[in-house]
């Protein structure tokens, strides 16, 4: 324990220490833990620690490690929030959260409610009405298979001020009796609602399956079950793997170019710590490039996924995948040669179960290098001499499975000081029943009888900036035409940059048609070449933000999703833009409060929040499993260095890269095959 | 010759046939060829040929091969345009182009004028005024180096109706006497103008070097020469290559997954032809995926680069890199293990020199496969079973060097029917003198005394569509909120898709905040699942279009650059959006005429034109050579197939991919090193 860095992920011992102390505190009450994880130290303490760690000047200060816990006592509201000093083993605080506060879902809690719902007599009675035993499915190789019902618990969402206990809306599906059958292909038309903690039945919702909210029917025997559109090779009928794909092997015979020392990574001038946690998946800390500070902390901090299907109860489909569930909690255990290629370093995540016991989720983060084409190149056309460098990248990847959907989060570092934040959405569309195959304009028919509704993904990335020092400012730069017919614009081709400062906490509007870019600058550090402050640029794609009405709960709960770029003054514990507790929340109590225009954000300790948005009208190519949809933004030096910081990257050569001519390879592999016979 | 496909690139014999016939035609006149290349067959003939080639139904029709040539006679205007039937060896037509038409620059023509300008007594006299022999530069390892002057010929651009003969504006720079010195680091302040054909001196321009157009000085002895910011490792002082980058080897022991048969490529369900040409670099033809037709022809067809610096003569800096020079003419010869990695197939380009002799530019196109992360993935959280596929890509790459700048054009195909069109801009910024180090808002000081002006790159990609058949329509789809408080939108979360048809030739406005996407659909082919027409989507980033005033020549000459997406009805020989002849053009005679709203474009033979735009305000990190700036758009199936067409891609496994744990690799490479000692 003595060797832990202040940012290192929570340990098993720390989880046990915290949950034991809290159990003791509550005596006879049975505690159900909703979430337990490490809490960052106060920033001022951390900064002191980091500066001494980096520059010396005394012994490393002692910074106690803290763990937070959300829990219920005796499976009842209210939700408690406690903070424990696990270094010195005492409870710092344990408080009841405000009335109606609901904690995040726990993986074990979800598994338990899923089973409870399926086993419940009312649900069983509803299932019995389908007369499933009259049907079987004959698979060409697997033979006769029965049908079975799958229960998919969903966060309940919000549509009233009255739902103040944790609830679950279960969407029910039909599958064949094989573990990998794609139940999303046959959505059923009833949807039981249960209490999450007590497992009490609340009511049965019947789902609309026509073009509007009115087409609702009672549960009747199924006369005919449509063919399930399967994705698993074991189930796809007459599955024939595509031919011709030859191995492409990525090897690093001399080892990788990165070093790992606990949570500390160094690679090609970069230094940072990568630390897993249950809510965000991971965060990076203390980011430096070529010895200069860039960010104190950076991570994905929230994603909301509102659906545009207004038919009740689908109107309540608005997941907060981080706040309601957690990307660490739902992280995939990544496998060698599958989720990333090359030489791979894996990191783990530790969570607490509902009882307070530590659970290991192995290999939730993979880190590796990749080649991504050319970094820079110039050919002197007079001599035909070229300077060519390859773009090597370092990738941190985590993948969360939140029920049907998969989110792949990549932070990609290049050799020239830039970070690409890339998100890929894959997995399976959330589907709605559509018996009559109605063509609608809010969803796409992705299989007979199945609609996938339009929806949005709005991800918030938080960058606690420390660009060349503690005090930063935020500007946005537009490129605009010069006024016409001026003496110095006689030919009307002139354009110039207009710089605007963000003076107060708030948001910046998107403006792609003036080429607007956001920059974090340091007014105390002037670039000796440009004679202007150094900076880092956020280059974001112009996108549609949250589409729901400002009157809707969707927006009240995710005000952050109304704007692309936010600036706040650093505030302790201000990490999550839709607030600390999002599950069944009534309103966003994050950015809407912190970015209210009160604080001055000029030349101070600033935090920027970048909303990456994807409006997703599904297409048939995305069913039964969707090819990754990409979105990304760039964080790049903008006159931060005095010249290209990658000039020292060694030139590309085939001695190093060992590529092969097609003709050679074809001949070689042909003779190879022959000799193998 | 009998084996040539109708789209195969021009051959040496064809060039000689064409230029010889034209020389014969003009008898005693000396011909200077400005450009010679293959001309596509008439589309109706080509379609007949392709359909019989693919589906049978008779012998392949005979389609004669044609070559076009632009040339001057006796190095004088006018410019001629001829078309030659090289199969039957006769001149189809030879015509004088309209008055003032200037042909594209020839690489040999540029080399000749560059030498002529430098050797010219007036220019030599101007150089002498600098008193360069008073200065030397001491390089730590190369010792004393003299200074020398470099001449960079530029297309003249346009600012009046009077400049009707081919002209060259030369920008002059200082370098040290070493072939790889970065002359862009010291721009000189005089700029001679010459006639391109006759090599006659026209006038000497003196360049403004202050904040506006007024700061012009005569050429004086240089009192002090600032340090050149070099990029070449031989010249960078005390160059130390960055340490720690280990080899990352991409190998395909069983050979590549693609087949090459002449110009025909097949890979993972894709079929198309890749054919080099001097103007576009390359075009792809007859594009099919999984047996279904997508495009007749697709290519980059133009790029204009207007500068926003309004100070004369910089206001005339507006390159048309394809029309004025040609991306095939300026293509790099790509080298194994440098410009792309793995198993590489190269293709060549053939051009004609000014005399009409064929010139081989070897290896101008490289084709290879790459891994780019995950294609799709789903984990069944109940069983922990995952379906994981890697995204293998097939890349066609060409790289053009147009003086200072490099453009990397990638067409990237995935296994699910999508094409990514990716452009990377690299190379060296075009620089302007700035003696007084004036901070301006139209340029960035990138080195002491050097400004790099803001500018734009506006690339036009043309897709001659054949989506599931000959007749296509174009729509744009917006996602918009439902009206509030309707009975079916009680909770105000609803949104829906609004489809609009492009009925007449013209452009579509950008609309990122309604998530607008452009789609080419086939109204005669209804997707049996969605019950709507099949389509392919163009997903383009919202960007600033050309910034100059509509009054300016910049816009008159590149009207296409005012809009992102254009739709026309197919017209024979309508290939280039700014017109066939762009060099010193007075107006765009391309899209502005073809997309004038006259033609109906619904359910007909349509062509779409996508303008990819980058406004580029330079930063210091982009000097002395810039790390690649990316831009891209996606062309993806949008309910074209009935389900994910990549379901048959084999699942990822480490048997196939042979990745390695970090710990293993570090230990292995450590012991490896030991045993090597």
Interface residues (C-beta under 8 A of the other chain):
Chain A: X159 X179 X180 X212 X213 X229 X231 X232 X233 X236 X239 X240 X241 X242 X244 X245 X246 X247 X248 X249 X250 X251 X252 X253 X254 X255 X256 X257 X260 X267 X268 X269 X306 X307 X308 X309 X310 X311 X312 X315 X316 X318 X330 X332 X333 X335 X336 X337 X338 X339 X340 X341 X342 X343 X344 X345 X346 X367 X369 X370 X371 X373 X374 X375 X376 X377 X378 X379 X380 X381 X382 X383 X384 X385 X386 X387 X388 X390 X391 X392 X399 X401 X403 X406 X408 X410 X414 X415 X416 X417 X418 X424 X426 X427 X428 X437 X439 X440 X441 X442 X444 X445 X446 X447 X448 X454 X477 X479 X480 X481 X482 X484 X487 X488 X489 X490 X491 X492 X493 X494 X495 X496 X497 X498 X510 X512 X513 X514 X515 X527 X529 X530 X531 X532 X537 X541 X542 X543 X544 X545 X547 X548 X549 X551 X552 X553 X554 X615 X617 X619 X620 X621 X622 X623 X624 X625 X626 X627 X628 X636 X637 X638 X639 X640 X641 X642 X643 X644 X645 X646 X647 X648 X649 X650 X651 X652 X653 X654 X655 X656 X657 X658 X659 X660 X661 X662 X663 X665 X666 X668 X669 X670 X672 X673
Chain B: X159 X179 X180 X212 X213 X229 X231 X232 X233 X236 X239 X240 X241 X242 X244 X245 X246 X247 X248 X249 X250 X251 X252 X253 X254 X255 X256 X257 X260 X267 X268 X269 X306 X307 X308 X309 X310 X311 X312 X315 X316 X318 X330 X332 X333 X335 X336 X337 X338 X339 X340 X341 X342 X343 X344 X345 X346 X367 X369 X370 X371 X373 X374 X375 X376 X377 X378 X379 X380 X381 X382 X383 X384 X385 X386 X387 X388 X390 X391 X392 X399 X401 X403 X404 X406 X408 X410 X414 X415 X416 X417 X418 X424 X426 X427 X428 X437 X439 X440 X441 X442 X444 X445 X446 X447 X448 X454 X477 X479 X480 X481 X482 X484 X487 X488 X489 X490 X491 X492 X493 X494 X495 X496 X497 X498 X510 X512 X513 X514 X515 X527 X529 X530 X531 X532 X537 X541 X542 X543 X544 X545 X547 X548 X549 X551 X552 X553 X554 X615 X617 X619 X620 X621 X622 X623 X624 X625 X626 X627 X628 X636 X637 X638 X639 X640 X641 X642 X643 X644 X645 X646 X647 X648 X649 X650 X651 X652 X653 X654 X655 X656 X657 X658 X659 X660 X661 X662 X663 X665 X666 X668 X669 X670 X672 X673
